Amino acid sequence: NEVALLTFTMRGVNLRKVSANANNELAFDLLKELKASPLFDEKETKLEGNITEEDESPTFKFDVKAKLKKAVKL
């Protein structure tokens, strides 16, 4: 068995009160850093789905699919 694709569910502090685009900027900044990593395939690493704010919660979440450049054997 090999693992080549990872799905991360990320949760962060909701910064919409600071800036209307803060949550999106944070998600895209993280994506940029993952794509720059030597571990992940730049073209196959991407945000998946929507960036969503939790009702009555000070957080937001988003998913990232990251493809490893080299699959890991289990």
All heavy atoms as an XYZ file, in Angstrom:
586
protein
N       0.829     -1.194      0.000
C       0.000      0.000      0.000
C       0.867      1.248      0.000
O       1.883      1.302      0.690
C      -0.908      0.042      1.216
C      -1.996     -0.990      1.171
O      -2.352     -1.492      0.115
N      -2.537     -1.324      2.317
N       0.434      2.240     -0.740
C       1.144      3.521     -0.809
C       0.179      4.678     -0.579
O      -0.984      4.596     -0.945
C       1.801      3.695     -2.174
C       2.935      2.753     -2.455
C       3.623      3.060     -3.769
O       3.037      3.770     -4.609
O       4.747      2.589     -3.950
N       0.710      5.731      0.008
C      -0.050      6.964      0.189
C       0.591      8.020     -0.692
O       1.782      8.286     -0.592
C      -0.032      7.427      1.664
C      -0.708      8.776      1.804
C      -0.672      6.391      2.558
N      -0.199      8.601     -1.586
C       0.314      9.636     -2.482
C      -0.481     10.937     -2.378
O      -0.003     11.998     -2.755
C       0.290      9.148     -3.922
N      -1.702     10.856     -1.871
C      -2.577     12.031     -1.791
C      -3.062     12.197     -0.358
O      -3.587     11.260      0.244
C      -3.769     11.869     -2.729
C      -4.719     13.042     -2.840
C      -4.014     14.256     -3.427
C      -5.904     12.670     -3.705
N      -2.872     13.389      0.178
C      -3.296     13.703      1.540
C      -4.395     14.754      1.498
O      -4.329     15.687      0.695
C      -2.124     14.252      2.351
C      -0.891     13.360      2.449
C       0.246     14.121      3.106
C      -1.210     12.101      3.216
N      -5.381     14.620      2.359
C      -6.425     15.625      2.502
C      -6.361     16.167      3.922
O      -6.456     15.402      4.883
C      -7.818     15.033      2.232
O      -7.841     14.486      0.913
C      -8.895     16.099      2.352
N      -6.160     17.467      4.025
C      -6.103     18.136      5.316
C      -7.354     18.990      5.496
O      -7.742     19.712      4.576
C      -4.902     19.087      5.396
C      -3.570     18.436      5.204
C      -2.891     18.581      4.002
C      -2.988     17.705      6.212
C      -1.650     18.001      3.820
C      -1.748     17.118      6.042
C      -1.069     17.268      4.840
N      -7.962     18.926      6.667
C      -9.016     19.870      7.023
C      -8.380     20.850      7.993
O      -7.934     20.468      9.074
C     -10.218     19.160      7.668
O     -10.774     18.254      6.716
C     -11.280     20.169      8.095
N      -8.324     22.095      7.562
C      -7.664     23.141      8.342
C      -8.719     23.988      9.048
O      -9.788     24.254      8.491
C      -6.830     24.031      7.423
C      -5.919     23.275      6.466
S      -4.755     22.178      7.263
C      -3.586     23.344      7.866
N      -8.413     24.403     10.265
C      -9.298     25.287     11.018
C      -8.455     26.444     11.526
O      -7.350     26.240     12.021
C      -9.949     24.553     12.178
C     -10.923     25.405     12.964
C     -11.548     24.642     14.115
N     -12.261     23.461     13.696
C     -13.536     23.420     13.322
N     -14.239     24.537     13.305
N     -14.104     22.289     12.968
N      -8.990     27.655     11.385
C      -8.267     28.835     11.836
C      -9.181     29.814     12.539
O     -10.408     29.700     12.472
N      -8.583     30.765     13.206
C      -9.344     31.820     13.870
C      -9.963     32.707     12.794
O      -9.280     33.143     11.869
C      -8.436     32.655     14.798
C      -9.199     33.832     15.386
C      -7.863     31.779     15.898
N     -11.254     32.952     12.901
C     -11.967     33.781     11.939
C     -11.496     35.233     12.079
O     -11.680     35.855     13.120
C     -13.478     33.679     12.175
C     -14.279     34.348     11.090
O     -13.778     35.166     10.337
N     -15.548     34.003     11.011
N     -10.898     35.753     11.021
C     -10.357     37.109     11.028
C     -11.183     38.086     10.189
O     -10.717     39.176      9.866
C      -8.916     37.085     10.513
C      -7.941     36.235     11.328
C      -6.600     36.141     10.626
C      -7.795     36.792     12.731
N     -12.408     37.701      9.862
C     -13.246     38.548      9.010
C     -13.478     39.935      9.624
O     -13.607     40.924      8.909
C     -14.575     37.866      8.717
C     -15.393     38.642      7.691
C     -16.553     37.884      7.129
N     -16.191     36.644      6.492
C     -15.713     36.514      5.251
N     -15.498     37.594      4.534
N     -15.432     35.344      4.754
N     -13.519     40.026     10.946
C     -13.717     41.336     11.581
C     -12.512     42.250     11.374
O     -12.643     43.465     11.381
C     -13.998     41.167     13.082
C     -15.352     40.559     13.367
C     -15.590     40.433     14.847
C     -16.935     39.769     15.118
N     -17.187     39.592     16.541
N     -11.343     41.668     11.188
C     -10.125     42.443     10.945
C     -10.090     42.908      9.490
O      -9.771     44.051      9.194
C      -8.867     41.605     11.267
C      -7.602     42.354     10.908
C      -8.874     41.183     12.730
N     -10.417     41.981      8.568
C     -10.414     42.278      7.139
C     -11.377     41.322      6.446
O     -11.390     40.125      6.757
C      -9.006     42.107      6.567
O      -9.034     42.145      5.163
N     -12.142     41.824      5.506
C     -13.137     40.999      4.806
C     -12.498     39.825      4.068
O     -13.114     38.776      3.909
C     -13.944     41.855      3.836
N     -11.260     39.981      3.636
C     -10.582     38.923      2.873
C      -9.570     38.136      3.695
O      -8.858     37.295      3.142
C      -9.863     39.531      1.660
C     -10.840     40.069      0.650
O     -11.901     39.505      0.441
N     -10.492     41.184      0.036
N      -9.493     38.373      4.979
C      -8.445     37.765      5.803
C      -8.467     36.242      5.778
O      -7.418     35.605      5.667
C      -8.538     38.275      7.236
N      -9.638     35.640      5.878
C      -9.716     34.172      5.885
C      -9.244     33.593      4.557
O      -8.489     32.613      4.529
C     -11.137     33.707      6.195
C     -11.589     34.093      7.585
O     -10.785     34.423      8.448
N     -12.886     34.080      7.805
N      -9.683     34.189      3.465
C      -9.247     33.721      2.141
C      -7.745     33.900      1.974
O      -7.070     33.010      1.453
C      -9.981     34.477      1.032
C     -11.430     34.076      0.922
O     -11.859     33.088      1.485
N     -12.195     34.863      0.192
N      -7.233     35.036      2.413
C      -5.797     35.293      2.296
C      -4.994     34.255      3.072
O      -3.978     33.755      2.586
C      -5.466     36.701      2.787
C      -5.962     37.790      1.849
C      -5.761     39.186      2.404
O      -5.045     39.349      3.429
O      -6.325     40.119      1.825
N      -5.458     33.919      4.267
C      -4.764     32.919      5.070
C      -4.764     31.560      4.377
O      -3.727     30.891      4.298
C      -5.406     32.805      6.455
C      -4.759     31.803      7.396
C      -3.336     32.223      7.730
C      -5.576     31.653      8.656
N      -5.914     31.158      3.836
C      -6.010     29.869      3.144
C      -5.088     29.841      1.920
O      -4.364     28.858      1.707
C      -7.458     29.599      2.730
N      -5.084     30.890      1.142
C      -4.247     30.918     -0.061
C      -2.763     31.052      0.274
O      -1.912     30.517     -0.447
C      -4.715     32.001     -1.031
C      -5.943     31.596     -1.787
C      -7.194     32.093     -1.433
C      -5.870     30.696     -2.841
C      -8.332     31.702     -2.121
C      -7.001     30.301     -3.536
C      -8.232     30.808     -3.171
N      -2.434     31.729      1.374
C      -1.035     31.799      1.805
C      -0.525     30.421      2.226
O       0.596     30.035      1.891
C      -0.853     32.796      2.948
C      -0.913     34.241      2.500
O      -0.840     34.497      1.271
O      -1.039     35.127      3.372
N      -1.365     29.679      2.942
C      -0.977     28.317      3.321
C      -0.799     27.452      2.074
O       0.181     26.708      1.962
C      -2.013     27.688      4.246
C      -1.733     26.223      4.589
C      -0.476     26.082      5.423
C      -2.911     25.598      5.281
N      -1.723     27.559      1.133
C      -1.613     26.799     -0.112
C      -0.315     27.132     -0.840
O       0.384     26.234     -1.318
C      -2.817     27.092     -1.022
C      -2.817     26.376     -2.361
C      -2.896     24.865     -2.181
C      -3.983     26.880     -3.208
N       0.023     28.397     -0.893
C       1.265     28.829     -1.545
C       2.481     28.186     -0.888
O       3.405     27.714     -1.567
C       1.360     30.359     -1.481
C       2.588     30.933     -2.115
C       2.569     32.457     -1.988
C       3.878     33.062     -2.426
N       3.906     34.515     -2.200
N       2.486     28.136      0.430
C       3.607     27.526      1.153
C       3.687     26.024      0.891
O       4.780     25.473      0.720
C       3.483     27.796      2.655
C       3.691     29.236      3.034
C       5.081     29.755      2.703
O       6.059     29.009      2.902
O       5.192     30.906      2.256
N       2.557     25.346      0.865
C       2.561     23.908      0.573
C       3.068     23.636     -0.835
O       3.851     22.709     -1.054
C       1.161     23.315      0.752
C       0.645     23.236      2.192
C      -0.805     22.775      2.197
C       1.516     22.330      3.028
N       2.627     24.452     -1.795
C       3.074     24.274     -3.182
C       4.582     24.512     -3.320
O       5.230     23.914     -4.170
C       2.317     25.218     -4.116
C       0.897     24.786     -4.361
C       0.220     25.721     -5.342
C      -1.114     25.175     -5.767
N      -1.645     25.868     -6.931
N       5.142     25.368     -2.482
C       6.572     25.663     -2.528
C       7.408     24.585     -1.829
O       8.620     24.536     -1.994
C       6.843     27.025     -1.891
N       6.753     23.730     -1.080
C       7.461     22.675     -0.351
C       8.026     21.632     -1.303
O       7.368     21.248     -2.274
C       6.495     21.989      0.625
O       7.075     20.808      1.143
N       9.201     21.124     -1.017
C       9.770     20.067     -1.862
C       9.043     18.729     -1.711
O       9.277     17.811     -2.487
C      11.222     19.967     -1.373
C      11.212     20.521      0.005
C      10.115     21.545      0.037
N       8.148     18.625     -0.749
C       7.425     17.374     -0.525
C       6.207     17.202     -1.424
O       5.787     16.076     -1.694
C       6.971     17.279      0.937
C       8.072     17.272      1.990
C       7.460     17.310      3.376
C       8.969     16.065      1.812
N       5.610     18.317     -1.867
C       4.334     18.259     -2.566
C       4.438     18.672     -4.029
O       5.226     19.545     -4.383
C       3.297     19.138     -1.858
C       3.033     18.716     -0.445
C       3.459     19.482      0.611
C       2.368     17.525     -0.173
C       3.227     19.094      1.916
C       2.131     17.126      1.125
C       2.557     17.903      2.184
N       3.603     18.066     -4.853
C       3.502     18.394     -6.272
C       2.746     19.710     -6.406
O       1.588     19.824     -6.003
C       2.759     17.273     -6.995
C       2.642     17.491     -8.479
O       2.349     18.627     -8.906
O       2.806     16.518     -9.226
N       3.403     20.708     -6.969
C       2.819     22.053     -7.068
C       1.513     22.076     -7.859
O       0.556     22.751     -7.492
C       3.829     23.003     -7.706
C       3.340     24.419     -7.820
C       4.363     25.355     -8.434
O       5.475     24.924     -8.756
O       4.008     26.536     -8.591
N       1.451     21.325     -8.945
C       0.270     21.353     -9.814
C      -0.911     20.579     -9.238
O      -2.057     20.857     -9.570
C       0.617     20.803    -11.187
C       1.579     21.685    -11.943
C       1.914     21.123    -13.295
C       2.900     22.033    -14.016
N       3.326     21.490    -15.292
N      -0.645     19.605     -8.380
C      -1.706     18.745     -7.856
C      -2.104     19.082     -6.417
O      -2.933     18.389     -5.836
C      -1.265     17.279     -7.934
C      -1.038     16.794     -9.348
C      -2.309     16.752    -10.184
O      -3.390     16.467     -9.630
O      -2.222     17.027    -11.388
N      -1.531     20.126     -5.854
C      -1.866     20.552     -4.502
C      -2.792     21.759     -4.610
O      -2.465     22.742     -5.252
C      -0.585     20.886     -3.712
O       0.203     19.701     -3.631
C      -0.899     21.391     -2.329
N      -3.991     21.640     -4.002
C      -4.991     22.694     -4.191
C      -6.000     22.738     -3.055
O      -6.130     21.789     -2.290
C      -5.716     22.482     -5.516
C      -6.330     21.115     -5.653
C      -6.775     20.856     -7.070
C      -7.068     19.372     -7.248
N      -7.166     18.985     -8.621
N      -6.692     23.877     -2.973
C      -7.818     23.982     -2.049
C      -8.964     23.157     -2.612
O      -9.168     23.102     -3.825
C      -8.265     25.438     -1.890
C      -7.275     26.390     -1.238
C      -7.847     27.797     -1.217
C      -6.917     25.946      0.159
N      -9.709     22.541     -1.727
C     -10.822     21.687     -2.140
C     -12.086     22.180     -1.446
O     -12.098     22.379     -0.231
C     -10.515     20.243     -1.729
C     -11.436     19.218     -2.266
C     -11.225     18.931     -3.744
O     -10.158     19.258     -4.306
O     -12.150     18.371     -4.321
N     -13.139     22.399     -2.190
C     -14.389     22.848     -1.583
C     -14.354     24.328     -1.250
O     -13.637     25.109     -1.864
N     -15.128     24.692     -0.236
C     -15.282     26.100      0.139
C     -14.591     26.418      1.453
O     -14.386     25.542      2.288
C     -16.772     26.439      0.291
C     -17.515     26.312     -1.011
O     -17.013     26.700     -2.056
N     -18.708     25.748     -0.960
N     -14.278     27.683      1.620
C     -13.810     28.186      2.907
C     -15.077     28.549      3.673
O     -15.853     29.389      3.223
C     -12.888     29.405      2.710
C     -11.654     28.989      1.910
C     -12.517     30.018      4.048
C     -10.791     30.145      1.455
N     -15.322     27.892      4.793
C     -16.583     28.075      5.503
C     -16.358     28.583      6.918
O     -15.420     28.181      7.591
C     -17.386     26.759      5.578
O     -16.601     25.753      6.208
C     -17.788     26.282      4.204
N     -17.249     29.479      7.337
C     -17.231     29.992      8.698
C     -18.222     29.185      9.518
O     -19.308     28.854      9.052
C     -17.609     31.460      8.717
C     -16.617     32.333      8.007
C     -17.031     33.783      7.978
O     -17.885     34.193      8.781
O     -16.483     34.513      7.136
N     -17.828     28.874     10.727
C     -18.690     28.114     11.624
C     -19.698     29.053     12.296
O     -19.304     30.112     12.787
C     -17.851     27.421     12.695
C     -16.789     26.489     12.141
C     -17.365     25.253     11.519
O     -18.218     24.616     12.146
O     -16.972     24.929     10.390
N     -20.968     28.665     12.316
C     -21.978     29.468     13.013
C     -21.670     29.506     14.500
O     -21.331     28.487     15.100
C     -23.376     28.862     12.807
C     -23.877     29.036     11.386
O     -23.380     29.939     10.690
O     -24.744     28.255     10.972
N     -21.781     30.687     15.071
C     -21.575     30.873     16.507
C     -20.195     30.407     16.968
O     -20.016     30.083     18.132
C     -22.666     30.132     17.304
C     -24.081     30.538     16.972
C     -24.390     31.977     17.352
O     -23.900     32.434     18.395
O     -25.105     32.640     16.594
N     -19.249     30.349     16.084
C     -17.904     29.917     16.439
C     -16.901     30.951     15.929
O     -17.114     31.546     14.886
C     -17.615     28.557     15.805
O     -16.278     28.188     16.026
N     -15.816     31.136     16.648
C     -14.808     32.110     16.206
C     -13.826     31.531     15.182
O     -12.734     32.052     15.012
C     -14.110     32.479     17.511
C     -14.194     31.226     18.328
C     -15.541     30.620     17.974
N     -14.223     30.447     14.514
C     -13.296     29.791     13.589
C     -13.870     29.667     12.181
O     -15.059     29.859     11.961
C     -12.931     28.376     14.081
O     -14.104     27.564     14.123
C     -12.299     28.413     15.455
N     -12.989     29.322     11.250
C     -13.394     28.978      9.894
C     -12.595     27.748      9.498
O     -11.614     27.392     10.176
C     -13.158     30.142      8.922
C     -11.715     30.396      8.590
C     -11.190     29.976      7.382
C     -10.876     31.043      9.486
C      -9.852     30.206      7.065
C      -9.543     31.289      9.181
C      -9.040     30.861      7.966
N     -13.022     27.065      8.429
C     -12.275     25.880      8.007
C     -12.262     25.760      6.495
O     -13.089     26.345      5.795
C     -12.825     24.610      8.648
C     -14.209     24.213      8.220
C     -14.634     22.933      8.924
C     -16.002     22.523      8.476
N     -16.407     21.258      9.044
N     -11.279     24.986      6.025
C     -11.140     24.714      4.595
C     -10.333     23.441      4.433
O      -9.631     23.014      5.356
C     -10.482     25.894      3.864
C      -9.111     26.255      4.366
C      -7.968     25.770      3.741
C      -8.951     27.094      5.459
C      -6.704     26.106      4.194
C      -7.698     27.448      5.919
C      -6.565     26.952      5.281
N     -10.466     22.812      3.285
C      -9.749     21.576      2.990
C      -8.668     21.825      1.954
O      -8.836     22.632      1.043
C     -10.702     20.505      2.455
C     -11.706     20.042      3.494
O     -11.405     20.122      4.696
O     -12.802     19.603      3.103
N      -7.576     21.104      2.115
C      -6.467     21.139      1.168
C      -6.176     19.707      0.740
O      -6.082     18.820      1.587
C      -5.189     21.745      1.800
C      -4.027     21.687      0.821
C      -5.432     23.160      2.269
N      -6.084     19.489     -0.571
C      -5.621     18.203     -1.102
C      -4.192     18.413     -1.555
O      -3.913     19.287     -2.369
C      -6.486     17.736     -2.258
C      -7.857     17.323     -1.804
C      -8.388     16.185     -2.582
C      -9.730     15.829     -1.951
N     -10.238     14.597     -2.372
N      -3.293     17.601     -1.016
C      -1.873     17.743     -1.319
C      -1.329     16.414     -1.827
O      -1.454     15.395     -1.153
C      -1.112     18.184     -0.070
N      -0.759     16.456     -3.014
C      -0.189     15.249     -3.595
C       1.315     15.225     -3.319
O       2.023     16.190     -3.603
C      -0.433     15.188     -5.103
C       0.072     13.896     -5.708
C      -0.284     13.775     -7.144
C       0.237     12.427     -7.663
N       0.062     12.300     -9.086
N       1.765     14.129     -2.757
C       3.186     13.961     -2.491
C       3.948     13.748     -3.798
O       3.450     13.076     -4.703
C       3.411     12.756     -1.578
C       2.859     12.881     -0.158
C       2.902     11.532      0.524
C       3.648     13.914      0.627
N       5.144     14.299     -3.879
C       5.975     14.065     -5.048
C       6.404     12.606     -5.131
O       6.490     12.026     -6.197
C       7.203     14.973     -5.041
C       6.873     16.401     -5.383
C       8.123     17.234     -5.488
C       7.765     18.664     -5.868
N       8.965     19.505     -5.928
N       6.653     12.016     -3.960
C       7.006     10.604     -3.866
C       6.021      9.927     -2.925
O       5.877     10.345     -1.778
C       8.417     10.417     -3.313
C       9.515     10.727     -4.257
C      10.834     10.389     -3.584
C      11.902     10.133     -4.610
N      13.157      9.726     -3.971
N       5.354      8.902     -3.422
C       4.413      8.169     -2.583
C       5.165      7.511     -1.424
O       6.333      7.156     -1.546
C       3.688      7.108     -3.403
N       4.478      7.385     -0.295
C       5.055      6.764      0.885
C       4.481      5.357      1.016
O       3.268      5.170      0.970
C       4.709      7.580      2.148
C       5.228      6.903      3.395
C       5.248      8.994      2.030
N       5.354      4.383      1.136
C       4.898      3.002      1.317
C       4.532      2.778      2.769
O       5.235      3.206      3.677
C       6.002      2.029      0.904
C       6.240      2.026     -0.595
C       7.239      0.968     -0.971
C       7.461      1.030     -2.484
N       8.391     -0.011     -2.934
N       3.424      2.074      2.974
C       2.969      1.756      4.322
C       3.450      0.384      4.732
O       3.633     -0.492      3.971
C       1.449      1.815      4.415
C       0.838      3.166      4.118
C      -0.666      3.080      4.195
C       1.337      4.198      5.107
